Amino acid sequence: MDGRRSNPWTFIPLLYFMQSIPVTLVQDVSVVVYKDLGIQNEQITRWTSLIALPWGLQMLLGPFVDLSFTKRGWIVGAQAVIAVLLIAAAFLLRMPNAFAFSLIVLGATAVMSALCNIATDGFAILSMSKTEQARMAGFMSTFYRLGRLICASLLVYVA
């Protein structure tokens, strides 16, 4: 950083709200979509659980993020790739073999999202003093949960 400290309220709410969107779409909304497509519960459970693994393996991906690019670069780049992948997933749902192809795209989305989450957490830690980190910890979680709530309820309602 250049020595100046930004007010955490200018970036923390949006970063953590945005962090929740791909997680919710891959883990929660995809289940509803697949059920509407007539996919069997057993297949939905097996494959959506498998593509959610990157979030559980974030600790192993951390060094890769820390050793390449900047945190800001990871966040911006990963969010762009995630947006493209989610748009692609929506279009793939109208194709033959939609389930298989959308799983591949959602799996890639999960990997990029996990990498972005690592970068987001690192960026937040590096951007704030210890006091600000302590003060913002609850708000980080709140905006993440708010993002999941809005994404799951609003998108499922619209769909």
OpenMM code with the backbone's topology and positions (N, CA, C; nanometers):
from openmm import Vec3, app, unit

residues = "MET ASP GLY ARG ARG SER ASN PRO TRP THR PHE ILE PRO LEU LEU TYR PHE MET GLN SER ILE PRO VAL THR LEU VAL GLN ASP VAL SER VAL VAL VAL TYR LYS ASP LEU GLY ILE GLN ASN GLU GLN ILE THR ARG TRP THR SER LEU ILE ALA LEU PRO TRP GLY LEU GLN MET LEU LEU GLY PRO PHE VAL ASP LEU SER PHE THR LYS ARG GLY TRP ILE VAL GLY ALA GLN ALA VAL ILE ALA VAL LEU LEU ILE ALA ALA ALA PHE LEU LEU ARG MET PRO ASN ALA PHE ALA PHE SER LEU ILE VAL LEU GLY ALA THR ALA VAL MET SER ALA LEU CYS ASN ILE ALA THR ASP GLY PHE ALA ILE LEU SER MET SER LYS THR GLU GLN ALA ARG MET ALA GLY PHE MET SER THR PHE TYR ARG LEU GLY ARG LEU ILE CYS ALA SER LEU LEU VAL TYR VAL ALA".split()
positions = [
    Vec3(0.0854, -0.1174, 0.0000),
    Vec3(0.0000, 0.0000, 0.0000),
    Vec3(0.0893, 0.1228, 0.0000),
    Vec3(0.0340, 0.2363, -0.0263),
    Vec3(0.1127, 0.3582, -0.0378),
    Vec3(0.1201, 0.4364, 0.0925),
    Vec3(0.0867, 0.3773, 0.2019),
    Vec3(0.0967, 0.4445, 0.3312),
    Vec3(-0.0339, 0.5060, 0.3773),
    Vec3(-0.1236, 0.5333, 0.2853),
    Vec3(-0.2534, 0.5887, 0.3223),
    Vec3(-0.3475, 0.4752, 0.3607),
    Vec3(-0.4291, 0.4996, 0.4564),
    Vec3(-0.5283, 0.4006, 0.4979),
    Vec3(-0.6654, 0.4464, 0.4518),
    Vec3(-0.7363, 0.3573, 0.3849),
    Vec3(-0.8731, 0.3869, 0.3448),
    Vec3(-0.9666, 0.3515, 0.4586),
    Vec3(-1.0779, 0.4166, 0.4599),
    Vec3(-1.1815, 0.3843, 0.5562),
    Vec3(-1.2367, 0.2458, 0.5203),
    Vec3(-1.2346, 0.1498, 0.6131),
    Vec3(-1.2817, 0.0142, 0.5822),
    Vec3(-1.4259, 0.0097, 0.5317),
    Vec3(-1.5064, 0.1078, 0.5696),
    Vec3(-1.6453, 0.1096, 0.5249),
    Vec3(-1.6572, 0.1341, 0.3747),
    Vec3(-1.5492, 0.1800, 0.3110),
    Vec3(-1.5548, 0.2053, 0.1674),
    Vec3(-1.5353, 0.0785, 0.0842),
    Vec3(-1.4869, -0.0302, 0.1452),
    Vec3(-1.4637, -0.1515, 0.0659),
    Vec3(-1.5080, -0.2817, 0.1335),
    Vec3(-1.5081, -0.2893, 0.2637),
    Vec3(-1.5412, -0.4148, 0.3325),
    Vec3(-1.6837, -0.4632, 0.3028),
    Vec3(-1.7869, -0.3784, 0.3139),
    Vec3(-1.9223, -0.4299, 0.2877),
    Vec3(-1.9371, -0.4907, 0.1481),
    Vec3(-1.8877, -0.4217, 0.0465),
    Vec3(-1.9010, -0.4723, -0.0901),
    Vec3(-1.8176, -0.5983, -0.1135),
    Vec3(-1.6951, -0.5997, -0.0631),
    Vec3(-1.6096, -0.7175, -0.0824),
    Vec3(-1.6725, -0.8434, -0.0236),
    Vec3(-1.7230, -0.8340, 0.0966),
    Vec3(-1.7778, -0.9522, 0.1620),
    Vec3(-1.9164, -0.9883, 0.1100),
    Vec3(-1.9925, -0.8902, 0.0651),
    Vec3(-2.1205, -0.9182, -0.0004),
    Vec3(-2.0943, -0.9926, -0.1310),
    Vec3(-1.9993, -0.9429, -0.2093),
    Vec3(-1.9651, -1.0057, -0.3377),
    Vec3(-1.9039, -1.1443, -0.3177),
    Vec3(-1.8332, -1.1635, -0.2077),
    Vec3(-1.7708, -1.2924, -0.1787),
    Vec3(-1.8770, -1.4014, -0.1637),
    Vec3(-1.9938, -1.3661, -0.1179),
    Vec3(-2.0980, -1.4654, -0.0907),
    Vec3(-2.1762, -1.5083, -0.2142),
    Vec3(-2.1760, -1.4290, -0.3188),
    Vec3(-2.2619, -1.4573, -0.4343),
    Vec3(-2.2251, -1.5881, -0.5050),
    Vec3(-2.0995, -1.6098, -0.5455),
    Vec3(-2.0713, -1.7373, -0.6123),
    Vec3(-2.0904, -1.8586, -0.5205),
    Vec3(-2.0609, -1.8427, -0.3929),
    Vec3(-2.0803, -1.9528, -0.2985),
    Vec3(-2.2282, -1.9918, -0.2947),
    Vec3(-2.3139, -1.8941, -0.2855),
    Vec3(-2.4572, -1.9193, -0.2784),
    Vec3(-2.5099, -1.9793, -0.4082),
    Vec3(-2.4643, -1.9255, -0.5204),
    Vec3(-2.5116, -1.9782, -0.6487),
    Vec3(-2.4689, -2.1231, -0.6693),
    Vec3(-2.3458, -2.1548, -0.6360),
    Vec3(-2.2965, -2.2910, -0.6579),
    Vec3(-2.3538, -2.3888, -0.5558),
    Vec3(-2.3603, -2.3493, -0.4309),
    Vec3(-2.4010, -2.4432, -0.3261),
    Vec3(-2.5525, -2.4513, -0.3051),
    Vec3(-2.6227, -2.3432, -0.3239),
    Vec3(-2.7649, -2.3409, -0.2894),
    Vec3(-2.8567, -2.3293, -0.4108),
    Vec3(-2.8344, -2.2282, -0.4926),
    Vec3(-2.9251, -2.2020, -0.6045),
    Vec3(-2.9148, -2.3117, -0.7102),
    Vec3(-2.7946, -2.3650, -0.7330),
    Vec3(-2.7798, -2.4709, -0.8337),
    Vec3(-2.8630, -2.5935, -0.7977),
    Vec3(-2.8764, -2.6223, -0.6704),
    Vec3(-2.9571, -2.7369, -0.6267),
    Vec3(-3.1023, -2.7193, -0.6706),
    Vec3(-3.1549, -2.6002, -0.6528),
    Vec3(-3.2928, -2.5711, -0.6925),
    Vec3(-3.3072, -2.5809, -0.8445),
    Vec3(-3.2108, -2.5253, -0.9167),
    Vec3(-3.2151, -2.5287, -1.0631),
    Vec3(-3.2088, -2.6728, -1.1135),
    Vec3(-3.1179, -2.7510, -1.0587),
    Vec3(-3.1054, -2.8899, -1.1014),
    Vec3(-3.2313, -2.9705, -1.0695),
    Vec3(-3.2914, -2.9438, -0.9578),
    Vec3(-3.4161, -3.0132, -0.9223),
    Vec3(-3.5252, -2.9779, -1.0232),
    Vec3(-3.5316, -2.8499, -1.0625),
    Vec3(-3.6289, -2.8076, -1.1630),
    Vec3(-3.6013, -2.8703, -1.2990),
    Vec3(-3.4765, -2.9062, -1.3254),
    Vec3(-3.4409, -2.9722, -1.4517),
    Vec3(-3.4731, -3.1214, -1.4490),
    Vec3(-3.5141, -3.1710, -1.3325),
    Vec3(-3.5522, -3.3106, -1.3207),
    Vec3(-3.4370, -3.4044, -1.2874),
    Vec3(-3.3278, -3.3506, -1.2386),
    Vec3(-3.2133, -3.4335, -1.2002),
    Vec3(-3.2472, -3.5034, -1.0686),
    Vec3(-3.2028, -3.6270, -1.0557),
    Vec3(-3.2283, -3.7054, -0.9349),
    Vec3(-3.1550, -3.6458, -0.8142),
    Vec3(-3.2171, -3.6551, -0.6968),
    Vec3(-3.1591, -3.5998, -0.5739),
    Vec3(-3.0196, -3.6538, -0.5453),
    Vec3(-3.0008, -3.7832, -0.5683),
    Vec3(-2.8711, -3.8456, -0.5394),
    Vec3(-2.7593, -3.7843, -0.6243),
    Vec3(-2.7883, -3.7610, -0.7521),
    Vec3(-2.6884, -3.6989, -0.8400),
    Vec3(-2.6618, -3.5538, -0.8001),
    Vec3(-2.7672, -3.4823, -0.7691),
    Vec3(-2.7514, -3.3421, -0.7282),
    Vec3(-2.6630, -3.3349, -0.6045),
    Vec3(-2.6930, -3.4170, -0.5071),
    Vec3(-2.6168, -3.4151, -0.3820),
    Vec3(-2.4712, -3.4508, -0.4054),
    Vec3(-2.4459, -3.5559, -0.4794),
    Vec3(-2.3089, -3.6009, -0.5036),
    Vec3(-2.2269, -3.4931, -0.5752),
    Vec3(-2.2795, -3.4427, -0.6838),
    Vec3(-2.2000, -3.3528, -0.7673),
    Vec3(-2.1901, -3.2110, -0.7111),
    Vec3(-2.2953, -3.1603, -0.6513),
    Vec3(-2.2838, -3.0260, -0.5934),
    Vec3(-2.1949, -3.0267, -0.4697),
    Vec3(-2.1911, -3.1380, -0.3988),
    Vec3(-2.0976, -3.1493, -0.2863),
    Vec3(-1.9540, -3.1529, -0.3357),
    Vec3(-1.9313, -3.2211, -0.4447),
    Vec3(-1.7970, -3.2315, -0.5010),
    Vec3(-1.7459, -3.0971, -0.5524),
    Vec3(-1.8320, -3.0236, -0.6221),
    Vec3(-1.7848, -2.8957, -0.6762),
    Vec3(-1.7701, -2.7892, -0.5678),
    Vec3(-1.8225, -2.8151, -0.4484),
    Vec3(-1.8066, -2.7206, -0.3376),
    Vec3(-1.6756, -2.7411, -0.2614),
    Vec3(-1.5989, -2.8434, -0.2977),
    Vec3(-1.4733, -2.8727, -0.2276),
    Vec3(-1.3716, -2.7582, -0.2248),
    Vec3(-1.3571, -2.6785, -0.3289),
    Vec3(-1.2550, -2.5724, -0.3233),
    Vec3(-1.2670, -2.4800, -0.2027),
    Vec3(-1.3870, -2.4556, -0.1560),
    Vec3(-1.4022, -2.3691, -0.0382),
    Vec3(-1.3498, -2.4387, 0.0869),
    Vec3(-1.3598, -2.5676, 0.0911),
    Vec3(-1.3053, -2.6422, 0.2043),
    Vec3(-1.1540, -2.6574, 0.1985),
    Vec3(-1.0987, -2.6392, 0.0810),
    Vec3(-0.9543, -2.6554, 0.0615),
    Vec3(-0.8807, -2.5222, 0.0485),
    Vec3(-0.9445, -2.4149, 0.0903),
    Vec3(-0.8832, -2.2827, 0.0765),
    Vec3(-0.7466, -2.2747, 0.1438),
    Vec3(-0.7293, -2.3433, 0.2537),
    Vec3(-0.6017, -2.3366, 0.3253),
    Vec3(-0.4879, -2.3886, 0.2381),
    Vec3(-0.5175, -2.4825, 0.1490),
    Vec3(-0.4150, -2.5351, 0.0599),
    Vec3(-0.3885, -2.4432, -0.0589),
    Vec3(-0.4877, -2.3628, -0.0947),
    Vec3(-0.4736, -2.2714, -0.2081),
    Vec3(-0.4105, -2.1382, -0.1678),
    Vec3(-0.4086, -2.1091, -0.0392),
    Vec3(-0.3567, -1.9814, 0.0104),
    Vec3(-0.2174, -1.9469, -0.0381),
    Vec3(-0.1213, -2.0382, -0.0295),
    Vec3(0.0139, -2.0047, -0.0751),
    Vec3(0.0199, -1.9669, -0.2232),
    Vec3(-0.0630, -2.0303, -0.3054),
    Vec3(-0.0661, -1.9960, -0.4476),
    Vec3(-0.1077, -1.8504, -0.4677),
    Vec3(-0.2080, -1.8057, -0.3922),
    Vec3(-0.2545, -1.6669, -0.4026),
    Vec3(-0.1482, -1.5719, -0.3485),
    Vec3(-0.0872, -1.6075, -0.2368),
    Vec3(0.0118, -1.5207, -0.1746),
    Vec3(0.1383, -1.5046, -0.2579),
    Vec3(0.1722, -1.6047, -0.3374),
    Vec3(0.2970, -1.6013, -0.4133),
    Vec3(0.2812, -1.5498, -0.5553),
    Vec3(0.1600, -1.5185, -0.5968),
    Vec3(0.1400, -1.4701, -0.7332),
    Vec3(0.0454, -1.3505, -0.7340),
    Vec3(0.0784, -1.2541, -0.8115),
    Vec3(-0.0008, -1.1326, -0.8305),
    Vec3(-0.0190, -1.0574, -0.6985),
    Vec3(-0.1045, -0.9578, -0.7020),
    Vec3(-0.1375, -0.8825, -0.5810),
    Vec3(-0.2765, -0.9246, -0.5352),
    Vec3(-0.3086, -0.8930, -0.4131),
    Vec3(-0.4422, -0.9262, -0.3616),
    Vec3(-0.5495, -0.8562, -0.4446),
    Vec3(-0.5253, -0.7297, -0.4746),
    Vec3(-0.6217, -0.6532, -0.5539),
    Vec3(-0.6365, -0.7131, -0.6934),
    Vec3(-0.5247, -0.7531, -0.7521),
    Vec3(-0.5290, -0.8166, -0.8839),
    Vec3(-0.6076, -0.9463, -0.8831),
    Vec3(-0.5873, -1.0266, -0.7787),
    Vec3(-0.6625, -1.1509, -0.7644),
    Vec3(-0.8118, -1.1227, -0.7524),
    Vec3(-0.8463, -1.0241, -0.6706),
    Vec3(-0.9884, -0.9943, -0.6477),
    Vec3(-1.0559, -0.9496, -0.7768),
    Vec3(-0.9960, -0.8528, -0.8443),
    Vec3(-1.0571, -0.7995, -0.9666),
    Vec3(-1.0601, -0.9060, -1.0766),
    Vec3(-0.9479, -0.9751, -1.0953),
    Vec3(-0.9419, -1.0772, -1.1994),
    Vec3(-1.0372, -1.1927, -1.1730),
    Vec3(-1.0386, -1.2394, -1.0500),
    Vec3(-1.1259, -1.3523, -1.0163),
    Vec3(-1.2731, -1.3138, -1.0281),
    Vec3(-1.3094, -1.1940, -0.9861),
    Vec3(-1.4492, -1.1511, -0.9986),
    Vec3(-1.4906, -1.1441, -1.1457),
    Vec3(-1.4007, -1.0999, -1.2320),
    Vec3(-1.4315, -1.0951, -1.3758),
    Vec3(-1.4506, -1.2362, -1.4314),
    Vec3(-1.3615, -1.3268, -1.3961),
    Vec3(-1.3735, -1.4656, -1.4433),
    Vec3(-1.4997, -1.5300, -1.3870),
    Vec3(-1.5300, -1.5059, -1.2617),
    Vec3(-1.6505, -1.5617, -1.1996),
    Vec3(-1.7748, -1.5120, -1.2731),
    Vec3(-1.7794, -1.3837, -1.3059),
    Vec3(-1.8953, -1.3285, -1.3781),
    Vec3(-1.9128, -1.3974, -1.5133),
    Vec3(-1.8039, -1.4151, -1.5861),
    Vec3(-1.8105, -1.4818, -1.7171),
    Vec3(-1.8571, -1.6268, -1.7011),
    Vec3(-1.8032, -1.6959, -1.6022),
    Vec3(-1.8414, -1.8359, -1.5795),
    Vec3(-1.9883, -1.8493, -1.5403),
    Vec3(-2.0385, -1.7600, -1.4572),
    Vec3(-2.1787, -1.7686, -1.4168),
    Vec3(-2.2727, -1.7365, -1.5325),
    Vec3(-2.2330, -1.6444, -1.6179),
    Vec3(-2.3126, -1.6157, -1.7383),
    Vec3(-2.3121, -1.7375, -1.8296),
    Vec3(-2.1948, -1.7996, -1.8456),
    Vec3(-2.1852, -1.9206, -1.9275),
    Vec3(-2.2723, -2.0320, -1.8711),
    Vec3(-2.2727, -2.0473, -1.7395),
    Vec3(-2.3545, -2.1519, -1.6765),
    Vec3(-2.5023, -2.1310, -1.7074),
    Vec3(-2.5464, -2.0069, -1.7067),
    Vec3(-2.6871, -1.9785, -1.7370),
    Vec3(-2.7210, -2.0194, -1.8796),
    Vec3(-2.6327, -1.9922, -1.9741),
    Vec3(-2.6580, -2.0304, -2.1132),
    Vec3(-2.6482, -2.1808, -2.1349),
    Vec3(-2.5635, -2.2466, -2.0602),
    Vec3(-2.5462, -2.3912, -2.0747),
    Vec3(-2.6695, -2.4695, -2.0313),
    Vec3(-2.7529, -2.4102, -1.9489),
    Vec3(-2.8708, -2.4804, -1.8993),
    Vec3(-2.9709, -2.5123, -2.0095),
    Vec3(-2.9592, -2.4483, -2.1246),
    Vec3(-3.0504, -2.4727, -2.2365),
    Vec3(-2.9933, -2.5727, -2.3370),
    Vec3(-2.8740, -2.6233, -2.3111),
    Vec3(-2.8066, -2.7132, -2.4042),
    Vec3(-2.8300, -2.8594, -2.3655),
    Vec3(-2.8085, -2.9500, -2.4612),
    Vec3(-2.8101, -3.0915, -2.4243),
    Vec3(-2.6944, -3.1186, -2.3276),
    Vec3(-2.7105, -3.2118, -2.2395),
    Vec3(-2.6105, -3.2427, -2.1364),
    Vec3(-2.5835, -3.1225, -2.0458),
    Vec3(-2.6869, -3.0462, -2.0202),
    Vec3(-2.6736, -2.9244, -1.9403),
    Vec3(-2.6172, -2.9532, -1.8019),
    Vec3(-2.6576, -3.0635, -1.7436),
    Vec3(-2.6126, -3.0950, -1.6084),
    Vec3(-2.4607, -3.1101, -1.6038),
    Vec3(-2.4058, -3.1900, -1.6925),
    Vec3(-2.2609, -3.2150, -1.6932),
    Vec3(-2.1823, -3.0876, -1.7245),
    Vec3(-2.2233, -3.0165, -1.8281),
    Vec3(-2.1491, -2.8963, -1.8662),
    Vec3(-2.1590, -2.7872, -1.7601),
    Vec3(-2.2770, -2.7716, -1.7017),
    Vec3(-2.2919, -2.6680, -1.5986),
    Vec3(-2.2130, -2.7038, -1.4731),
    Vec3(-2.2013, -2.8337, -1.4430),
    Vec3(-2.1193, -2.8746, -1.3285),
    Vec3(-1.9726, -2.8371, -1.3492),
    Vec3(-1.9233, -2.8555, -1.4694),
    Vec3(-1.7841, -2.8185, -1.4991),
    Vec3(-1.7644, -2.6692, -1.4803),
    Vec3(-1.8569, -2.5910, -1.5332),
    Vec3(-1.8458, -2.4449, -1.5223),
    Vec3(-1.8623, -2.4008, -1.3770),
    Vec3(-1.9557, -2.4593, -1.3057),
    Vec3(-1.9737, -2.4226, -1.1651),
    Vec3(-1.8554, -2.4682, -1.0803),
    Vec3(-1.7935, -2.5800, -1.1161),
    Vec3(-1.6719, -2.6231, -1.0474),
    Vec3(-1.5588, -2.5240, -1.0662),
    Vec3(-1.5435, -2.4746, -1.1897),
    Vec3(-1.4420, -2.3718, -1.2165),
    Vec3(-1.4754, -2.2434, -1.1410),
    Vec3(-1.6032, -2.2123, -1.1327),
    Vec3(-1.6466, -2.0952, -1.0561),
    Vec3(-1.6088, -2.1115, -0.9092),
    Vec3(-1.6278, -2.2303, -0.8562),
    Vec3(-1.5942, -2.2563, -0.7160),
    Vec3(-1.4447, -2.2382, -0.6909),
    Vec3(-1.3613, -2.2859, -0.7818),
    Vec3(-1.2162, -2.2698, -0.7665),
    Vec3(-1.1796, -2.1223, -0.7692),
    Vec3(-1.2314, -2.0483, -0.8661),
    Vec3(-1.2001, -1.9055, -0.8745),
    Vec3(-1.2537, -1.8299, -0.7530),
    Vec3(-1.3706, -1.8692, -0.7058),
    Vec3(-1.4276, -1.8041, -0.5888),
    Vec3(-1.3428, -1.8296, -0.4649),
    Vec3(-1.2950, -1.9527, -0.4490),
    Vec3(-1.2094, -1.9837, -0.3336),
    Vec3(-1.0811, -1.9011, -0.3396),
    Vec3(-1.0224, -1.8891, -0.4571),
    Vec3(-0.9016, -1.8064, -0.4721),
    Vec3(-0.9315, -1.6599, -0.4417),
    Vec3(-1.0469, -1.6139, -0.4885),
    Vec3(-1.0872, -1.4751, -0.4626),
    Vec3(-1.1126, -1.4525, -0.3137),
    Vec3(-1.1719, -1.5500, -0.2453),
    Vec3(-1.1967, -1.5372, -0.1019),
    Vec3(-1.0663, -1.5237, -0.0239),
    Vec3(-0.9665, -1.6021, -0.0639),
    Vec3(-0.8357, -1.5934, 0.0021),
    Vec3(-0.7774, -1.4539, -0.0166),
    Vec3(-0.7837, -1.4049, -0.1397),
    Vec3(-0.7302, -1.2717, -0.1687),
    Vec3(-0.8086, -1.1631, -0.0949),
    Vec3(-0.9399, -1.1788, -0.0882),
    Vec3(-1.0235, -1.0806, -0.0181),
    Vec3(-0.9876, -1.0735, 0.1296),
    Vec3(-0.9740, -1.1878, 0.1931),
    Vec3(-0.9384, -1.1892, 0.3351),
    Vec3(-0.7995, -1.1294, 0.3565),
    Vec3(-0.7048, -1.1643, 0.2696),
    Vec3(-0.5699, -1.1080, 0.2805),
    Vec3(-0.5689, -0.9578, 0.2591),
    Vec3(-0.6457, -0.9122, 0.1605),
    Vec3(-0.6548, -0.7694, 0.1326),
    Vec3(-0.7130, -0.6952, 0.2518),
    Vec3(-0.8181, -0.7511, 0.3099),
    Vec3(-0.8805, -0.6869, 0.4262),
    Vec3(-0.7821, -0.6778, 0.5421),
    Vec3(-0.7084, -0.7847, 0.5663),
    Vec3(-0.6125, -0.7849, 0.6774),
    Vec3(-0.5012, -0.6826, 0.6537),
    Vec3(-0.4492, -0.6794, 0.5313),
    Vec3(-0.3401, -0.5869, 0.5006),
    Vec3(-0.3856, -0.4413, 0.4965),
    Vec3(-0.5141, -0.4194, 0.4699),
    Vec3(-0.5659, -0.2833, 0.4533),
    Vec3(-0.6090, -0.2173, 0.5835),
    Vec3(-0.6176, -0.2955, 0.6901),
    Vec3(-0.6683, -0.2401, 0.8153),
    Vec3(-0.5691, -0.2616, 0.9287),
    Vec3(-0.5743, -0.1706, 1.0227),
    Vec3(-0.4946, -0.1883, 1.1444),
    Vec3(-0.5601, -0.2962, 1.2296),
    Vec3(-0.4907, -0.3407, 1.3322),
    Vec3(-0.5452, -0.4434, 1.4225),
    Vec3(-0.6761, -0.3964, 1.4859),
    Vec3(-0.6833, -0.2709, 1.5222),
    Vec3(-0.8050, -0.2162, 1.5829),
    Vec3(-0.9200, -0.2177, 1.4838),
    Vec3(-0.8920, -0.1762, 1.3593),
    Vec3(-0.9964, -0.1776, 1.2566),
    Vec3(-1.0403, -0.3200, 1.2255),
    Vec3(-0.9457, -0.4126, 1.2228),
    Vec3(-0.9800, -0.5528, 1.1983),
    Vec3(-1.0759, -0.6040, 1.3052),
    Vec3(-1.0453, -0.5733, 1.4300),
    Vec3(-1.1305, -0.6175, 1.5405),
    Vec3(-1.2690, -0.5540, 1.5304),
    Vec3(-1.2727, -0.4266, 1.4936),
    Vec3(-1.3995, -0.3550, 1.4841),
    Vec3(-1.4835, -0.4042, 1.3660),
    Vec3(-1.4182, -0.4437, 1.2557),
    Vec3(-1.4895, -0.4807, 1.1344),
    Vec3(-1.5207, -0.6311, 1.1244),
    Vec3(-1.4653, -0.7132, 1.2113),
    Vec3(-1.4817, -0.8588, 1.2005),
    Vec3(-1.6285, -0.9001, 1.1954),
    Vec3(-1.7073, -0.8469, 1.2828),
    Vec3(-1.8497, -0.8803, 1.2840),
    Vec3(-1.9214, -0.8310, 1.1597),
    Vec3(-1.8804, -0.7143, 1.1091),
    Vec3(-1.9437, -0.6598, 0.9895),
    Vec3(-1.9072, -0.7408, 0.8658),
    Vec3(-1.7860, -0.7947, 0.8611),
    Vec3(-1.7465, -0.8804, 0.7486),
    Vec3(-1.8416, -0.9996, 0.7402),
    Vec3(-1.8618, -1.0642, 0.8523),
    Vec3(-1.9506, -1.1796, 0.8581),
    Vec3(-2.0945, -1.1405, 0.8266),
    Vec3(-2.1364, -1.0255, 0.8773),
    Vec3(-2.2728, -0.9786, 0.8538),
    Vec3(-2.2982, -0.9534, 0.7066),
    Vec3(-2.2064, -0.8863, 0.6387),
    Vec3(-2.2265, -0.8579, 0.4965),
    Vec3(-2.2171, -0.9846, 0.4124),
    Vec3(-2.1346, -1.0804, 0.4539),
    Vec3(-2.1280, -1.2087, 0.3846),
    Vec3(-2.2616, -1.2814, 0.3985),
    Vec3(-2.3154, -1.2874, 0.5194),
    Vec3(-2.4434, -1.3553, 0.5434),
    Vec3(-2.5590, -1.2822, 0.4751),
    Vec3(-2.5540, -1.1503, 0.4748),
    Vec3(-2.6560, -1.0717, 0.4070),
    Vec3(-2.6532, -1.1015, 0.2568),
    Vec3(-2.5338, -1.1125, 0.2001),
    Vec3(-2.5205, -1.1466, 0.0591),
    Vec3(-2.5792, -1.2830, 0.0291),
    Vec3(-2.5519, -1.3795, 0.1152),
    Vec3(-2.6078, -1.5149, 0.0947),
    Vec3(-2.7598, -1.5121, 0.1034),
    Vec3(-2.8121, -1.4396, 0.2015),
    Vec3(-2.9567, -1.4321, 0.2197),
    Vec3(-3.0245, -1.3691, 0.0981),
    Vec3(-2.9730, -1.2551, 0.0540),
    Vec3(-3.0326, -1.1856, -0.0589),
    Vec3(-3.0192, -1.2678, -0.1858),
    Vec3(-2.9030, -1.3231, -0.2068),
    Vec3(-2.8790, -1.4011, -0.3278),
    Vec3(-2.9692, -1.5236, -0.3333),
    Vec3(-2.9747, -1.5986, -0.2254),
    Vec3(-3.0565, -1.7204, -0.2243),
    Vec3(-3.2052, -1.6890, -0.2344),
    Vec3(-3.2515, -1.5931, -0.1591),
    Vec3(-3.3948, -1.5660, -0.1589),
    Vec3(-3.4391, -1.4928, -0.2854),
    Vec3(-3.3685, -1.3896, -0.3261),
    Vec3(-3.4085, -1.3115, -0.4407),
    Vec3(-3.3937, -1.3898, -0.5705),
    Vec3(-3.2827, -1.4578, -0.5896),
    Vec3(-3.2621, -1.5313, -0.7142),
    Vec3(-3.3554, -1.6505, -0.7257),
    Vec3(-3.3791, -1.7202, -0.6169),
    Vec3(-3.4720, -1.8330, -0.6223),
    Vec3(-3.6132, -1.7838, -0.6483),
    Vec3(-3.6510, -1.6710, -0.5898),
    Vec3(-3.7819, -1.6136, -0.6125),
    Vec3(-3.7992, -1.5743, -0.7595),
    Vec3(-3.6992, -1.5079, -0.8164),
    Vec3(-3.7047, -1.4642, -0.9548),
    Vec3(-3.7070, -1.5846, -1.0495),
    Vec3(-3.6273, -1.6867, -1.0171),
    Vec3(-3.6237, -1.8056, -1.1032),
    Vec3(-3.7545, -1.8813, -1.0953),
] * unit.nanometer
topology = app.Topology()
chain = topology.addChain("A")
for resn in residues:
    res = topology.addResidue(resn, chain)
    for name in ("N", "CA", "C"):
        topology.addAtom(name, app.Element.getBySymbol(name[0]), res)
